Amino acid sequence: MKNDKFRLIIMAILTVMVLAVAALYAFEVIGEKETNLGAIIIPVIVVLFMVFFIRKRYKDVKEGMPMEDERSKKVLMQASAASFQFSLYWLLAVSLFEPFFARVLFDVQKLDASQTVGGGIAGMAIFFFIFWLYYDKKGKLI
Amino acid sequence: MKNRIKEFRAKYDLTQEDLARKVGVRRETIIYLEQNKYNPSLNLAHDIAKALKTTIDELFDFRD
């Protein structure tokens, strides 16, 4: 139980750090023409997920329940596996349709490396969040 | 896999939270188990059976 509280505190600190870095970056680049949106979107997704996750787990720990059990570990494992599989297709799509993403999302002819990688990682984060929600609520766990 | 956790829990007047605490899992896990939406590991099935003073065979229906 003490270990669970410690883990929650570490998670909260990490979330605040990610948020702080994203905020600093946002203040720096807002208004610039070629803003790397991925560098702002990814931390925002991570922070939203972490806030949701920490709130849920904090409630359990407060009520004297364990933060993790065999089911939550399985949910995490299956969501990770599924999001990894989907992110391979996503990364393939990002590289194949890069000119399309460049035009639609950034209004430029070509994406630079950091924008492509950022888009790929943002997709992975979104997939993980969706699969985690799916397996936690509805999915058939193996 | 069907189970009779809810029935046995009611027999011993235990809430889902009480049972979750006894076997060291989250309350959600007990909810999903009772709804037959989650198949527990052998260890967890054993712990639940022990907490409900019964056997795994009595508690779980393996025919499905």
Backbone of each chain as ProteinMPNN parsed JSONL, in Angstrom:
{"seq_chain_A": "MKNDKFRLIIMAILTVMVLAVAALYAFEVIGEKETNLGAIIIPVIVVLFMVFFIRKRYKDVKEGMPMEDERSKKVLMQASAASFQFSLYWLLAVSLFEPFFARVLFDVQKLDASQTVGGGIAGMAIFFFIFWLYYDKKGKLI", "coords_chain_A": {"N_chain_A": [[0.829, -1.214, 0.0], [1.924, 1.234, 0.851], [3.897, 1.376, -1.006], [2.333, 1.63, -3.318], [1.272, 4.207, -2.976], [3.621, 5.686, -3.134], [4.349, 5.142, -5.764], [2.249, 6.397, -7.093], [2.752, 9.057, -6.417], [5.211, 9.464, -7.717], [4.326, 9.135, -10.371], [2.616, 11.351, -10.575], [4.448, 13.436, -10.262], [6.025, 13.049, -12.571], [4.095, 13.556, -14.518], [3.535, 16.256, -14.064], [6.023, 17.277, -14.73], [6.202, 16.643, -17.484], [4.1, 18.185, -18.412], [5.02, 20.733, -17.721], [7.305, 20.97, -19.354], [6.092, 20.827, -21.87], [4.517, 23.119, -21.75], [6.467, 25.12, -21.552], [7.727, 24.763, -24.028], [5.583, 25.358, -25.712], [5.117, 28.094, -25.113], [7.425, 29.1, -26.141], [7.357, 28.542, -28.913], [4.9, 29.315, -29.944], [3.187, 31.086, -32.377], [5.231, 31.039, -34.164], [5.985, 30.167, -37.59], [6.5, 27.538, -38.548], [5.545, 25.573, -36.541], [6.114, 22.785, -34.468], [3.663, 20.791, -34.11], [3.285, 18.242, -33.091], [5.006, 18.051, -30.925], [3.642, 19.423, -29.034], [1.103, 18.307, -28.989], [1.555, 15.563, -28.293], [2.606, 15.609, -25.542], [0.303, 16.705, -24.347], [-1.64, 14.709, -24.781], [-0.429, 12.633, -23.353], [-0.429, 13.749, -20.775], [-3.199, 14.092, -20.307], [-4.044, 11.42, -20.313], [-2.53, 10.463, -18.166], [-3.55, 11.986, -16.025], [-6.183, 11.076, -15.938], [-5.702, 8.358, -15.387], [-4.217, 8.46, -12.963], [-6.082, 9.649, -11.25], [-8.073, 7.713, -11.15], [-6.665, 5.549, -10.035], [-5.845, 6.681, -7.625], [-8.185, 6.918, -6.209], [-8.748, 4.232, -5.725], [-6.517, 3.463, -4.146], [-6.893, 5.114, -1.959], [-9.161, 3.992, -0.916], [-8.151, 1.739, 0.099], [-7.584, -0.298, -1.65], [-5.62, -2.382, -3.889], [-3.278, -0.867, -6.191], [-2.737, -2.069, -8.556], [-3.776, -5.113, -10.084], [-4.2, -8.589, -11.082], [-5.957, -8.415, -13.261], [-5.856, -5.692, -14.126], [-3.225, -5.599, -14.901], [-3.264, -7.341, -17.055], [-4.934, -5.921, -18.766], [-3.341, -3.717, -19.337], [-1.212, -5.008, -20.592], [-2.401, -6.198, -22.863], [-3.443, -3.958, -24.128], [-1.092, -2.628, -24.711], [0.128, -4.421, -26.495], [-1.742, -4.48, -28.618], [-1.772, -1.773, -29.369], [0.832, -1.465, -30.223], [0.896, -3.15, -32.469], [-1.003, -1.84, -34.125], [0.224, 0.623, -34.358], [2.324, 0.095, -36.027], [1.145, -0.136, -38.559], [0.163, 2.444, -38.64], [2.52, 3.993, -38.636], [3.539, 3.196, -41.067], [1.549, 4.213, -42.734], [1.862, 6.941, -42.182], [4.404, 7.372, -43.284], [3.955, 6.683, -45.972], [1.86, 8.369, -46.793], [2.858, 10.859, -46.381], [3.146, 13.364, -47.88], [0.433, 14.095, -48.076], [-0.357, 14.391, -45.344], [1.352, 16.473, -44.736], [0.361, 18.574, -46.284], [-2.339, 18.796, -45.391], [-2.274, 18.908, -42.506], [-0.162, 20.663, -41.78], [0.131, 22.521, -43.734], [2.292, 22.613, -45.508], [4.83, 21.692, -47.983], [6.464, 19.486, -47.498], [7.105, 17.294, -44.767], [9.255, 17.773, -41.946], [11.818, 15.723, -40.364], [11.364, 15.605, -37.553], [8.704, 16.291, -37.336], [7.467, 14.174, -38.669], [8.239, 11.957, -37.093], [7.149, 12.828, -34.679], [4.41, 12.85, -35.3], [4.053, 10.125, -35.704], [4.579, 9.107, -33.114], [2.595, 10.425, -31.687], [0.348, 9.213, -32.763], [0.747, 6.588, -31.839], [0.464, 7.015, -29.093], [-2.213, 7.811, -28.968], [-3.492, 5.5, -29.959], [-2.784, 3.714, -27.927], [-4.144, 4.783, -25.711], [-6.832, 4.542, -26.575], [-7.059, 1.723, -26.911], [-6.495, 0.895, -24.33], [-8.675, 1.923, -22.908], [-10.685, 0.481, -24.229], [-10.049, -2.285, -23.667], [-10.184, -2.164, -20.903], [-12.838, -1.621, -20.376], [-14.547, -3.149, -22.12], [-13.283, -5.19, -23.557], [-12.342, -8.591, -24.371], [-10.405, -10.35, -22.263], [-7.385, -12.197, -22.485]], "CA_chain_A": [[0.0, 0.0, 0.0], [2.831, 2.373, 0.916], [4.551, 1.339, -2.301], [1.362, 2.162, -4.281], [1.213, 5.666, -2.798], [4.894, 6.196, -3.643], [4.268, 5.069, -7.236], [1.318, 7.443, -7.537], [3.433, 10.354, -6.286], [6.187, 9.518, -8.823], [3.549, 9.352, -11.602], [2.132, 12.737, -10.557], [5.615, 14.305, -10.507], [6.374, 12.913, -13.989], [3.054, 14.235, -15.295], [3.756, 17.705, -13.929], [7.237, 17.603, -15.484], [5.852, 16.605, -18.916], [3.252, 19.349, -18.643], [5.866, 21.931, -17.631], [8.149, 21.034, -20.56], [5.206, 21.137, -22.996], [4.103, 24.517, -21.618], [7.634, 25.937, -21.906], [7.894, 24.655, -25.48], [4.465, 26.061, -26.339], [5.359, 29.53, -24.983], [8.562, 29.419, -27.004], [7.12, 28.393, -30.359], [3.602, 29.82, -30.398], [3.328, 32.24, -33.261], [6.188, 30.72, -35.224], [5.251, 29.612, -38.731], [6.617, 26.081, -38.63], [5.464, 25.02, -35.198], [5.979, 21.332, -34.436], [2.465, 20.522, -33.301], [3.46, 16.942, -32.418], [5.681, 18.257, -29.638], [2.649, 19.945, -28.085], [-0.022, 17.348, -28.896], [1.944, 14.332, -27.569], [2.548, 15.79, -24.08], [-1.08, 16.934, -23.91], [-2.295, 13.387, -24.72], [0.173, 11.896, -22.231], [-0.891, 14.353, -19.516], [-4.623, 13.766, -20.133], [-4.118, 10.009, -19.946], [-1.977, 10.286, -16.82], [-4.486, 12.571, -15.046], [-7.288, 10.125, -15.874], [-5.186, 7.136, -14.775], [-3.841, 8.733, -11.561], [-7.328, 9.906, -10.505], [-8.722, 6.415, -10.962], [-5.868, 4.733, -9.112], [-5.812, 7.354, -6.324], [-9.443, 6.559, -5.549], [-8.583, 2.854, -5.24], [-5.526, 3.427, -3.064], [-7.531, 5.776, -0.819], [-10.132, 3.047, -0.342], [-7.42, 0.58, 0.609], [-7.472, -1.339, -2.697], [-4.315, -2.316, -4.552], [-3.27, -0.03, -7.39], [-2.718, -2.98, -9.697], [-4.018, -6.519, -9.795], [-3.927, -9.375, -12.297], [-6.771, -7.949, -14.393], [-5.348, -4.418, -14.651], [-1.955, -5.894, -15.59], [-3.625, -7.927, -18.349], [-5.469, -4.832, -19.591], [-2.176, -2.943, -19.764], [-0.417, -5.836, -21.496], [-3.099, -6.364, -24.142], [-3.526, -2.642, -24.777], [0.249, -2.339, -25.251], [0.349, -5.288, -27.66], [-2.61, -4.044, -29.712], [-1.368, -0.451, -29.866], [2.088, -1.663, -30.948], [0.543, -3.705, -33.778], [-1.654, -0.797, -34.916], [1.125, 1.735, -34.64], [3.155, -0.274, -37.18], [0.369, 0.284, -39.734], [0.08, 3.901, -38.591], [3.813, 4.539, -39.063], [3.607, 2.926, -42.506], [0.649, 5.187, -43.352], [2.473, 8.272, -42.066], [5.5, 7.519, -44.248], [3.435, 6.601, -47.342], [1.002, 9.515, -47.127], [3.498, 12.033, -45.79], [2.77, 14.627, -48.552], [-0.965, 14.409, -47.738], [-0.354, 14.919, -43.972], [2.057, 17.756, -44.754], [-0.548, 19.594, -46.83], [-3.56, 18.95, -44.586], [-2.035, 19.288, -41.105], [0.812, 21.738, -41.545], [0.093, 23.437, -44.864], [3.625, 22.715, -46.117], [5.026, 20.686, -49.038], [7.123, 18.286, -46.965], [7.29, 17.308, -43.308], [10.634, 17.459, -41.558], [11.922, 14.448, -39.627], [10.769, 15.655, -36.209], [7.245, 16.304, -37.486], [7.043, 12.812, -39.026], [8.391, 11.119, -35.898], [6.155, 13.33, -33.706], [3.095, 12.335, -35.73], [4.053, 8.679, -35.439], [4.479, 8.872, -31.661], [1.26, 10.887, -31.261], [-0.577, 8.13, -33.157], [0.937, 5.469, -30.905], [-0.126, 7.395, -27.799], [-3.687, 7.786, -29.107], [-3.889, 4.084, -30.054], [-2.669, 3.08, -26.608], [-5.233, 5.293, -24.875], [-8.094, 3.935, -27.05], [-7.065, 0.284, -26.598], [-6.552, 0.724, -22.873], [-10.078, 2.14, -22.546], [-11.468, -0.632, -24.772], [-9.837, -3.521, -22.895], [-10.597, -1.962, -19.515], [-14.303, -1.602, -20.252], [-15.308, -4.129, -22.88], [-12.509, -6.218, -24.244], [-12.196, -9.943, -23.848], [-9.004, -10.517, -21.875], [-6.901, -13.579, -22.627]], "C_chain_A": [[0.864, 1.266, 0.0], [3.543, 2.536, -0.429], [3.647, 1.935, -3.387], [1.299, 3.674, -4.207], [2.468, 6.311, -3.372], [4.879, 6.228, -5.172], [3.355, 6.157, -7.793], [1.973, 8.821, -7.495], [4.442, 10.529, -7.427], [5.473, 9.818, -10.138], [3.09, 10.811, -11.693], [3.275, 13.698, -10.856], [5.998, 14.271, -11.99], [5.38, 13.664, -14.873], [3.249, 15.74, -15.26], [4.978, 18.135, -14.741], [6.958, 17.651, -16.99], [5.045, 17.851, -19.281], [4.081, 20.636, -18.655], [6.717, 22.085, -18.887], [7.298, 21.424, -21.773], [4.793, 22.604, -22.957], [5.243, 25.453, -22.015], [7.833, 25.968, -23.413], [6.818, 25.468, -26.199], [4.68, 27.573, -26.286], [6.45, 29.992, -25.952], [8.166, 29.498, -28.482], [5.799, 28.971, -30.859], [3.813, 31.083, -31.246], [4.329, 32.011, -34.37], [5.456, 30.013, -36.352], [5.299, 28.082, -38.749], [6.653, 25.465, -37.236], [5.331, 23.502, -35.29], [4.82, 20.975, -33.502], [2.579, 19.229, -32.503], [4.053, 17.112, -31.031], [4.743, 18.854, -28.596], [1.538, 18.922, -27.867], [0.354, 16.121, -28.059], [1.921, 14.541, -26.047], [1.129, 15.993, -23.563], [-1.824, 15.603, -23.784], [-1.779, 12.604, -23.515], [-0.37, 12.414, -20.905], [-2.361, 14.007, -19.264], [-4.798, 12.322, -19.658], [-3.645, 9.798, -18.512], [-2.925, 10.824, -15.742], [-5.655, 11.607, -14.826], [-6.882, 8.876, -15.076], [-4.896, 7.346, -13.281], [-5.086, 8.932, -10.703], [-8.027, 8.587, -10.144], [-7.986, 5.584, -9.892], [-5.842, 5.349, -7.694], [-7.043, 6.98, -5.506], [-9.331, 5.151, -4.934], [-7.658, 2.791, -4.03], [-6.114, 4.033, -1.789], [-8.508, 4.835, -0.115], [-9.471, 1.76, 0.165], [-7.306, -0.569, -0.379], [-6.064, -1.281, -3.309], [-4.393, -1.475, -5.827], [-3.337, -0.89, -8.647], [-3.1, -4.363, -9.231], [-3.879, -7.29, -11.107], [-4.722, -8.889, -13.502], [-6.203, -6.655, -14.981], [-4.016, -4.618, -15.37], [-2.233, -6.475, -16.977], [-4.145, -6.86, -19.305], [-4.306, -4.044, -20.191], [-1.371, -3.704, -20.829], [-1.09, -5.944, -22.862], [-3.241, -5.042, -24.885], [-2.18, -2.287, -25.406], [0.487, -3.137, -26.526], [-0.473, -4.795, -28.858], [-2.157, -2.699, -30.273], [-0.046, -0.547, -30.622], [1.795, -2.141, -32.371], [-0.066, -2.622, -34.686], [-0.696, 0.332, -35.266], [2.085, 1.398, -35.786], [2.459, 0.155, -38.472], [0.312, 1.811, -39.813], [1.379, 4.533, -39.097], [4.013, 4.35, -40.566], [2.755, 3.961, -43.253], [1.249, 6.587, -43.323], [3.575, 8.433, -43.104], [4.991, 7.49, -45.698], [2.664, 7.856, -47.743], [1.544, 10.827, -46.552], [3.141, 13.345, -46.505], [1.342, 15.071, -48.216], [-1.036, 15.035, -46.337], [0.292, 16.306, -43.928], [1.126, 18.875, -45.208], [-1.707, 19.886, -45.874], [-3.274, 19.497, -43.185], [-1.171, 20.529, -40.94], [0.857, 22.775, -42.668], [1.505, 23.698, -45.423], [3.773, 21.612, -47.161], [5.568, 19.368, -48.477], [7.288, 18.403, -45.451], [8.77, 17.114, -43.003], [10.625, 16.224, -40.654], [11.199, 14.487, -38.282], [9.239, 15.665, -36.271], [6.721, 14.894, -37.803], [7.103, 11.901, -37.802], [7.349, 11.513, -34.839], [4.764, 12.819, -34.022], [2.959, 10.852, -35.445], [3.852, 8.387, -33.961], [3.106, 9.315, -31.139], [0.218, 9.818, -31.576], [-0.488, 6.96, -32.194], [0.273, 5.77, -29.563], [-1.651, 7.333, -27.854], [-4.184, 6.343, -29.157], [-3.862, 3.416, -28.676], [-3.828, 3.49, -25.705], [-6.563, 4.633, -25.259], [-8.149, 2.451, -26.663], [-7.156, 0.035, -25.094], [-8.001, 0.879, -22.396], [-10.931, 0.955, -22.987], [-11.296, -1.893, -23.918], [-10.281, -3.369, -21.44], [-12.114, -2.073, -19.367], [-14.988, -2.792, -20.909], [-14.545, -5.364, -23.328], [-12.455, -7.563, -23.541], [-10.716, -10.137, -23.528], [-8.596, -11.98, -21.971], [-6.39, -14.08, -21.276]], "O_chain_A": [[0.599, 2.225, -0.725], [3.762, 3.644, -0.918], [4.119, 2.654, -4.268], [1.274, 4.354, -5.233], [2.396, 7.356, -4.018], [5.327, 7.191, -5.794], [3.645, 6.759, -8.826], [1.789, 9.642, -8.393], [4.525, 11.599, -8.031], [5.935, 10.641, -10.929], [3.165, 11.429, -12.756], [3.105, 14.659, -11.607], [6.263, 15.309, -12.596], [5.762, 14.319, -15.843], [3.145, 16.417, -16.283], [4.986, 19.201, -15.357], [7.407, 18.561, -17.687], [5.275, 18.482, -20.313], [3.87, 21.515, -19.491], [6.844, 23.184, -19.427], [7.714, 22.238, -22.597], [4.724, 23.262, -23.995], [5.034, 26.444, -22.715], [8.071, 27.02, -24.007], [7.101, 26.175, -27.166], [4.46, 28.267, -27.278], [6.409, 31.094, -26.498], [8.587, 30.402, -29.203], [5.598, 29.102, -32.066], [4.527, 32.006, -30.856], [4.298, 32.69, -35.396], [4.445, 29.346, -36.13], [4.28, 27.418, -38.94], [7.666, 24.909, -36.813], [4.542, 22.988, -36.082], [4.979, 20.874, -32.286], [2.053, 19.117, -31.395], [3.671, 16.423, -30.085], [5.027, 18.794, -27.4], [1.088, 18.693, -26.744], [-0.427, 15.683, -27.214], [1.3, 13.757, -25.329], [0.782, 15.52, -22.481], [-2.548, 15.381, -22.814], [-2.545, 12.003, -22.764], [-0.727, 11.635, -20.021], [-2.733, 13.668, -18.141], [-5.573, 12.033, -18.746], [-4.262, 9.062, -17.742], [-3.09, 10.213, -14.687], [-6.064, 11.352, -13.693], [-7.62, 8.408, -14.21], [-5.274, 6.527, -12.444], [-5.152, 8.451, -9.571], [-8.493, 8.38, -9.024], [-8.594, 5.01, -8.989], [-5.819, 4.627, -6.697], [-6.969, 6.757, -4.297], [-9.751, 4.91, -3.802], [-7.969, 2.153, -3.024], [-5.874, 3.542, -0.686], [-8.663, 4.871, 1.106], [-10.145, 0.826, 0.599], [-6.971, -1.689, 0.005], [-5.401, -0.246, -3.249], [-5.445, -1.385, -6.46], [-3.913, -0.496, -9.661], [-2.784, -4.752, -8.106], [-3.488, -6.72, -12.126], [-4.235, -8.939, -14.631], [-6.082, -6.533, -16.199], [-3.706, -3.907, -16.326], [-1.544, -6.156, -17.946], [-3.842, -6.882, -20.498], [-4.287, -3.744, -21.385], [-0.916, -3.13, -21.818], [-0.436, -5.802, -23.895], [-3.169, -4.999, -26.113], [-2.128, -1.717, -26.496], [0.985, -2.603, -27.517], [0.039, -4.706, -29.974], [-2.151, -2.495, -31.487], [0.178, 0.21, -31.566], [2.349, -1.629, -33.343], [0.3, -2.501, -35.855], [-0.79, 0.927, -36.339], [2.603, 2.3, -36.445], [3.082, 0.73, -39.364], [0.398, 2.395, -40.893], [1.354, 5.482, -39.881], [4.571, 5.209, -41.249], [3.179, 4.512, -44.269], [1.163, 7.331, -44.3], [3.689, 9.484, -43.735], [5.531, 8.188, -46.556], [2.787, 8.347, -48.866], [0.796, 11.765, -46.277], [2.861, 14.343, -45.84], [1.07, 16.264, -48.087], [-1.679, 16.067, -46.146], [-0.149, 17.191, -43.194], [1.091, 19.958, -44.624], [-2.02, 21.04, -45.582], [-3.938, 20.427, -42.727], [-1.422, 21.352, -40.06], [1.546, 23.789, -42.555], [1.862, 24.827, -45.76], [2.947, 20.701, -47.226], [5.185, 18.284, -48.917], [7.574, 19.48, -44.927], [9.463, 16.381, -43.709], [9.569, 15.748, -40.236], [10.512, 13.536, -37.909], [8.564, 15.13, -35.391], [5.687, 14.471, -37.288], [6.156, 11.172, -37.506], [6.749, 10.656, -34.192], [4.025, 12.406, -33.128], [1.912, 10.376, -35.007], [3.052, 7.526, -33.595], [2.528, 8.671, -30.264], [-0.675, 9.547, -30.774], [-1.505, 6.404, -31.779], [-0.386, 4.914, -28.972], [-2.3, 6.867, -26.917], [-5.162, 5.991, -28.497], [-4.768, 2.669, -28.306], [-4.421, 2.655, -25.021], [-7.328, 4.216, -24.39], [-9.163, 1.979, -26.15], [-7.806, -0.909, -24.644], [-8.493, 0.085, -21.594], [-11.784, 0.477, -22.24], [-12.282, -2.498, -23.495], [-10.707, -4.341, -20.817], [-12.61, -2.562, -18.352], [-15.901, -3.382, -20.331], [-15.113, -6.448, -23.457], [-12.511, -7.664, -22.315], [-9.873, -10.092, -24.424], [-9.347, -12.88, -21.594], [-5.938, -15.221, -21.171]]}, "seq_chain_B": "MKNRIKEFRAKYDLTQEDLARKVGVRRETIIYLEQNKYNPSLNLAHDIAKALKTTIDELFDFRD", "coords_chain_B": {"N_chain_B": [[-16.695, -18.338, -18.827], [-18.85, -19.436, -16.343], [-19.797, -18.366, -13.02], [-20.364, -18.611, -9.44], [-19.973, -16.533, -7.705], [-21.311, -14.214, -6.809], [-23.537, -15.276, -5.57], [-22.407, -16.79, -3.438], [-21.116, -14.722, -2.129], [-23.229, -13.218, -1.244], [-24.293, -15.03, 0.515], [-22.47, -15.02, 2.615], [-22.725, -12.465, 3.38], [-21.088, -10.442, 2.269], [-19.63, -7.517, 0.865], [-18.808, -6.371, -2.486], [-16.518, -4.942, -2.26], [-15.481, -5.813, 0.19], [-14.841, -8.469, -0.431], [-12.99, -8.026, -2.462], [-10.935, -6.801, -0.998], [-10.268, -8.909, 0.69], [-9.158, -10.808, -1.054], [-7.229, -9.36, -2.27], [-7.509, -7.831, -4.662], [-8.656, -5.374, -7.117], [-11.803, -3.621, -6.824], [-13.194, -3.473, -9.207], [-12.358, -5.749, -10.569], [-13.699, -7.788, -9.23], [-16.293, -7.064, -9.896], [-16.287, -7.465, -12.728], [-15.769, -10.179, -12.732], [-18.07, -11.225, -11.541], [-19.882, -10.579, -13.462], [-19.292, -12.388, -15.342], [-17.35, -11.64, -17.164], [-14.725, -11.834, -17.028], [-12.109, -14.143, -16.802], [-10.606, -15.637, -14.11], [-7.183, -16.082, -12.907], [-5.681, -19.211, -11.92], [-4.643, -18.98, -9.375], [-6.03, -16.729, -8.353], [-8.638, -17.664, -8.495], [-8.48, -19.709, -6.624], [-7.931, -18.232, -4.291], [-10.295, -16.739, -4.073], [-12.181, -18.756, -3.774], [-11.335, -19.765, -1.334], [-11.731, -17.525, 0.298], [-14.467, -17.44, 0.221], [-15.157, -19.677, 1.495], [-15.368, -22.157, 0.116], [-15.035, -24.494, -2.66], [-13.041, -24.479, -5.677], [-14.278, -25.898, -7.729], [-16.944, -25.824, -6.932], [-17.471, -23.18, -7.13], [-16.861, -22.261, -9.723], [-17.996, -22.829, -13.061], [-16.896, -24.985, -15.32], [-17.785, -25.941, -17.685], [-18.42, -24.442, -19.996]], "CA_chain_B": [[-16.862, -19.278, -17.719], [-19.815, -18.925, -15.365], [-19.399, -18.59, -11.63], [-21.404, -18.332, -8.425], [-19.352, -15.648, -6.711], [-22.322, -13.314, -6.258], [-24.373, -16.094, -4.682], [-21.64, -17.083, -2.221], [-20.838, -13.448, -1.464], [-24.47, -12.849, -0.543], [-24.432, -16.005, 1.599], [-21.633, -14.587, 3.748], [-23.007, -11.043, 3.578], [-19.879, -9.672, 1.947], [-19.786, -6.608, -0.281], [-17.754, -6.581, -3.497], [-15.317, -4.316, -1.713], [-14.947, -6.718, 1.224], [-14.223, -9.616, -1.103], [-11.801, -7.522, -3.157], [-9.894, -6.611, 0.021], [-9.843, -10.221, 1.203], [-8.314, -11.529, -2.012], [-6.171, -8.458, -2.739], [-7.677, -7.308, -6.023], [-9.458, -4.156, -7.175], [-13.235, -3.914, -6.823], [-13.588, -3.67, -10.615], [-12.098, -7.141, -10.933], [-14.823, -8.579, -8.686], [-17.477, -6.729, -10.718], [-16.165, -8.165, -14.017], [-15.879, -11.622, -12.469], [-19.479, -11.554, -11.301], [-20.601, -10.442, -14.741], [-18.699, -13.411, -16.222], [-16.613, -10.984, -18.242], [-13.297, -12.041, -16.815], [-11.74, -15.452, -16.254], [-9.457, -15.397, -13.213], [-6.081, -17.052, -12.918], [-5.917, -20.3, -10.968], [-4.333, -18.434, -8.039], [-7.121, -15.866, -7.893], [-9.808, -18.536, -8.285], [-8.217, -20.393, -5.359], [-8.089, -17.247, -3.2], [-11.719, -16.389, -3.944], [-12.853, -19.931, -3.208], [-10.935, -19.822, 0.07], [-12.407, -16.424, 0.995], [-15.905, -17.735, 0.287], [-15.233, -20.975, 2.204], [-15.861, -23.205, -0.783], [-13.974, -25.011, -3.53], [-13.05, -23.913, -7.037], [-15.304, -26.639, -8.488], [-18.278, -25.34, -6.522], [-17.607, -21.768, -7.474], [-16.768, -22.016, -11.174], [-18.531, -23.835, -13.96], [-15.913, -25.091, -16.394], [-18.356, -26.622, -18.868], [-18.511, -23.558, -21.19]], "C_chain_B": [[-17.807, -18.674, -16.661], [-19.32, -19.197, -13.929], [-20.531, -18.204, -10.677], [-20.874, -17.416, -7.321], [-20.407, -14.785, -6.009], [-23.179, -14.053, -5.211], [-23.667, -16.37, -3.348], [-21.338, -15.822, -1.417], [-22.058, -13.027, -0.638], [-24.669, -13.759, 0.676], [-23.648, -15.552, 2.843], [-21.746, -13.083, 4.012], [-21.764, -10.164, 3.37], [-20.184, -8.715, 0.796], [-18.671, -6.929, -1.286], [-16.427, -6.039, -2.977], [-14.657, -5.214, -0.656], [-14.189, -7.881, 0.581], [-12.929, -9.192, -1.81], [-10.635, -7.36, -2.177], [-9.341, -7.957, 0.494], [-8.89, -10.93, 0.252], [-7.238, -10.656, -2.651], [-6.269, -8.051, -4.193], [-8.496, -6.015, -5.958], [-10.931, -4.544, -7.278], [-13.75, -4.187, -8.238], [-13.433, -5.123, -11.043], [-13.234, -8.039, -10.449], [-16.087, -8.32, -9.516], [-17.437, -7.507, -12.034], [-16.275, -9.681, -13.846], [-17.342, -12.016, -12.308], [-20.322, -11.447, -12.566], [-20.125, -11.467, -15.769], [-17.938, -12.806, -17.404], [-15.106, -11.156, -18.085], [-13.06, -13.42, -16.208], [-10.502, -15.29, -15.377], [-8.349, -16.424, -13.407], [-6.414, -18.127, -11.876], [-5.676, -19.809, -9.531], [-5.481, -17.612, -7.482], [-8.373, -16.695, -7.612], [-9.682, -19.252, -6.936], [-8.456, -19.453, -4.178], [-9.556, -16.895, -2.972], [-12.482, -17.556, -3.302], [-12.574, -20.03, -1.709], [-11.673, -18.743, 0.877], [-13.896, -16.694, 1.16], [-16.176, -19.126, 0.89], [-15.859, -22.064, 1.336], [-14.7, -23.715, -1.64], [-14.092, -24.377, -4.915], [-14.149, -24.585, -7.871], [-16.722, -26.157, -8.193], [-18.541, -23.944, -7.076], [-17.647, -21.499, -8.981], [-17.306, -23.178, -11.977], [-17.623, -23.898, -15.193], [-16.487, -25.686, -17.684], [-18.393, -25.768, -20.125], [-17.21, -23.548, -21.979]], "O_chain_B": [[-17.591, -17.569, -16.163], [-18.545, -20.119, -13.676], [-21.508, -17.562, -11.062], [-21.277, -17.516, -6.162], [-20.4, -14.643, -4.786], [-23.49, -13.529, -4.141], [-24.25, -16.205, -2.276], [-21.307, -15.848, -0.187], [-21.94, -12.553, 0.491], [-25.147, -13.321, 1.722], [-24.119, -15.691, 3.972], [-20.962, -12.51, 4.769], [-21.447, -9.286, 4.173], [-20.91, -9.064, -0.134], [-17.726, -7.655, -0.979], [-15.362, -6.605, -3.224], [-13.435, -5.353, -0.619], [-13.076, -8.228, 0.977], [-11.918, -9.893, -1.766], [-9.501, -7.73, -2.479], [-8.136, -8.129, 0.674], [-7.933, -11.573, 0.684], [-6.439, -11.128, -3.46], [-5.258, -7.935, -4.885], [-8.966, -5.614, -4.893], [-11.273, -5.629, -7.748], [-14.628, -5.025, -8.439], [-14.26, -5.661, -11.779], [-13.675, -8.937, -11.165], [-16.852, -9.241, -9.801], [-18.424, -8.134, -12.419], [-16.809, -10.375, -14.712], [-17.793, -13.014, -12.868], [-21.335, -12.13, -12.72], [-20.519, -11.412, -16.935], [-17.889, -13.38, -18.492], [-14.321, -10.681, -18.906], [-13.711, -13.814, -15.241], [-9.458, -14.85, -15.858], [-8.555, -17.487, -13.993], [-7.319, -17.957, -11.059], [-6.402, -20.17, -8.604], [-5.867, -17.756, -6.322], [-9.077, -16.466, -6.628], [-10.661, -19.382, -6.2], [-9.095, -19.824, -3.193], [-10.007, -16.769, -1.834], [-13.311, -17.364, -2.412], [-13.465, -20.34, -0.918], [-12.17, -18.997, 1.975], [-14.515, -16.234, 2.119], [-17.281, -19.66, 0.796], [-16.755, -22.789, 1.767], [-13.537, -23.408, -1.378], [-15.127, -23.81, -5.265], [-14.861, -23.92, -8.624], [-17.576, -26.093, -9.078], [-19.663, -23.588, -7.435], [-18.374, -20.623, -9.449], [-17.109, -24.344, -11.636], [-17.594, -22.971, -16.003], [-15.759, -25.904, -18.653], [-18.397, -26.315, -21.227], [-17.112, -22.867, -22.999]]}, "name": "protein", "num_of_chains": 2, "seq": "MKNDKFRLIIMAILTVMVLAVAALYAFEVIGEKETNLGAIIIPVIVVLFMVFFIRKRYKDVKEGMPMEDERSKKVLMQASAASFQFSLYWLLAVSLFEPFFARVLFDVQKLDASQTVGGGIAGMAIFFFIFWLYYDKKGKLIMKNRIKEFRAKYDLTQEDLARKVGVRRETIIYLEQNKYNPSLNLAHDIAKALKTTIDELFDFRD"}
